[in-house]
Amino acid sequence: MTDTNTDRTASVIEVRNPATGAVSGTVPDTSPDDVAAAVRELRLYQPEWEAIGPEGRKEWLLKLQDWLIDNTEQLADVLQSETAKPRVDALIDPAFAVDLIGYYARRAAKFLADDHPSPHSPLARVKSLTVAYRPHQVVGVITPWNFPLAMPAIDVFPALAAGAAVILKPSEVTPLSAVELARGWAEIGAPPVFKVVTGAGATGGAVVGNADYIQFTGSTATGRKIAAACVERMVPYSLELGGKDPAIVLADADLDRAAHGIAFGGMFNAGQVCISVERVYVEAPVYDVFVEKLTAAVSALRQGADGRASAHEVGALANENQARIVQRHVDEAVAAGARVTTGGKRTGVGTFFEPTVLVDVDHSMSCVAEETFGPTLPVMKVADEAEAIRLANDSIYGLSASVWTGDKQRGERVARQLNAGAVNINDVFANLFNFAMPMGGWGQSGVGARWGGANGLRKYCRAQAITKPKLPTMAKEPLWFPYDMNKIIFSLGAMRAAGARGLRRIDLPALLRLKDGK
């Protein structure tokens, strides 16, 4: 994601409102040395944060939840100033953060409790088996500009609940909301285990170069570089990258619901969502009617810059670069034979782009093949369900998808054939609000996943296996040196008997040859 929306003077970054170009605030362009120093400081405080346990951490996280609720209006003001989101959209970020922090704060003790797996065979029952979950010391979180408060919350809160310290590097395009989050952590008097460092690529590179676990959300190109850097350092990472999410509208669907749902899925946050609907495949018998309904739904959307009052559904794009990408995709499609049924151009001042529906498109066009990350909905007619599935899977991305049908069993059958980390039937974004489900992409859409109940915390931990004797111990185990062949034969025979099947459980000749040395 290219930043064309900030100005740098010396070590300061100016943050501008994309709708007006006005300066909304400034933040430091943190140097790599300062990032390294911040990580060292976090390491000093993390052991105590881990030691207070999930219940102790819960109290601080719930205090932060209170702060988020009490400061919702201020947070929405700041968020609007750096994104030009409609007021309703700006209020979703803090509400989402409140919901997420409550989920993990209250469940952390259960999710992080030791596991005691059952031994795999009778021989192993002489040991008590424990798996403990120990957090990585410092988790580095790097977030994009599309949800300046919700995106940090998605990963910072679970990492803190797991017992890690966290260093957050928000996008240089929209860093002000993250700075507010850090202010809240300080105002409640929480332990100094959460820091925000603002800056551009060098700052993010320093986070990758110093933290013990990296969670990155952003472009596939940058994700590849981060993965390579993490492999070089031998530190774990999780990447949520690009998407080109398909929607399949089957002939038996409720077309009114499908049109409204896909309009929302494609135009929410001006289409700047990793799981935005960016491709629509419609069965031929209902294609014309669906296009008419979708065009009506999209053309009715109100676009503009909100204040505290809510007057619009669609705001501006985050920066000039995004506006250029959207315009290029539309222009290239039209030049190749596509038709615009509504929208199709920039409007007014700033980076506003009209909500757009494109028809007569195909997979040779950039609007279908490349991630747009803007308010466009390319719609394609398909002969049947099989063609819809084939075309939906014809992408390097696999983040999420949706299926629209009057038959839920049919919808699930189609869903299980789609190459996507999540599929919503007769809905969009539903998986995003269910933290018990994993959120992760396939293919070029990423590596790893977030959430998934306990896994959302355990991903930030190292699993530690601990064994201890159940029975009184001897001076020497049967397999220890020096070898006693009678004991060796007995032990190996017992292992085979416990694990093999049929007559292979007992192979006395082989064991006797071992004893005789033949």
Summary of the structure (lengths in Angstrom):
residues: 518
radius of gyration: 27.1
end to end distance: 67.3
largest distance: 91.3
contacts: 1816
relative contact order: 0.13
helix: 45%
strand: 20%
